[in-house]
């Protein structure tokens, strides 16, 4: 296997020319970051925000140049449009902070300066599953809710937006899977599939034990590329497993992607609920509808005697939802089978579709589907009418 280095990638990028002045993007200092993981190379190019939308050809040329380097199997190039600090100070009004404009239609988000919305024309709706902190079972919830939506007859995709801690490859039993080039759509990747869903994660492109050490713009650029360059097919719902907290990725995702609505996952503990409130308020500030709160690990039911014990307290998320004026979507118990299913790549909704846990996830998924329908109309795309009359044979 050829060992790649930054000098090889930089040399390849020397040949990429900015059409405005005919200079190399490396000579102009536009290459902001180069990250190499085995045969996977990610490059971040800094551009003037006013030119960003017109530089797609330059981005593609840079991607082709990197992909042509011997030993590179996957090349991803993303543009970041960040104003210099001096220009940002001059552009920002001194009297009051800028406020996002209201979206022109449901699902549209206000855009930052120089940013264009990321269009996903084959995806009817996007639902983000978020949490204010880690360790509350957000990814497990995302997986089982997505499967519950599939059980309702919807076409569902699942995106792992946790660039720094991707977990969906393991949870979906796809640890050795890799995306493949699309034959129908040039430049697109067909993601691995499992349980009737297409699933994309940065975890398919880096070793499971290899840390992803990227600055915010690089991570967001990689996430945008996963969204943009994945051949999702026709989807009724794309479920996005967000990283925990309220950082750059969450904010950029809300501003750049037409998110239909957000679901917040929390445990009943006060500290978890405090962070959940922060996450909820972040989505509100960027005009993303919050569909409601889920209380995970709500209670433990003894499998032998049926006794219920509230290990982490109980009812906190319901109370917080009432106080914040959002729906309480439901509660999921603390159960060893849910955890084992996630670790083994066998989600509980699939392994025990008629069990109590699957019913709990299914009830929440029905509420989410109804909330999506309020935003974008019928969740499921209407079937095309056949050109031929239906014939009944008796």
Secondary structure as GFF3:
##gff-version 3
##sequence-region A 1 394
A	DSSP	alpha_helix	6	13	.	.	.	ID=ss1
A	DSSP	beta_strand	31	37	.	.	.	ID=ss2
A	DSSP	beta_strand	40	47	.	.	.	ID=ss3
A	DSSP	three_ten_helix	52	54	.	.	.	ID=ss4
A	DSSP	alpha_helix	56	67	.	.	.	ID=ss5
A	DSSP	beta_strand	74	81	.	.	.	ID=ss6
A	DSSP	alpha_helix	85	91	.	.	.	ID=ss7
A	DSSP	beta_strand	126	130	.	.	.	ID=ss8
A	DSSP	alpha_helix	138	151	.	.	.	ID=ss9
A	DSSP	beta_strand	156	160	.	.	.	ID=ss10
A	DSSP	alpha_helix	168	171	.	.	.	ID=ss11
A	DSSP	beta_strand	180	181	.	.	.	ID=ss12
A	DSSP	beta_strand	189	190	.	.	.	ID=ss13
A	DSSP	beta_strand	192	194	.	.	.	ID=ss14
A	DSSP	beta_strand	197	201	.	.	.	ID=ss15
A	DSSP	three_ten_helix	202	204	.	.	.	ID=ss16
A	DSSP	alpha_helix	216	228	.	.	.	ID=ss17
A	DSSP	beta_strand	237	241	.	.	.	ID=ss18
A	DSSP	alpha_helix	248	256	.	.	.	ID=ss19
A	DSSP	beta_strand	261	266	.	.	.	ID=ss20
A	DSSP	alpha_helix	270	285	.	.	.	ID=ss21
A	DSSP	beta_strand	290	295	.	.	.	ID=ss22
A	DSSP	beta_strand	300	301	.	.	.	ID=ss23
A	DSSP	beta_strand	308	309	.	.	.	ID=ss24
A	DSSP	alpha_helix	316	324	.	.	.	ID=ss25
A	DSSP	beta_strand	328	331	.	.	.	ID=ss26
A	DSSP	alpha_helix	336	344	.	.	.	ID=ss27
A	DSSP	alpha_helix	348	351	.	.	.	ID=ss28
A	DSSP	alpha_helix	356	376	.	.	.	ID=ss29
###
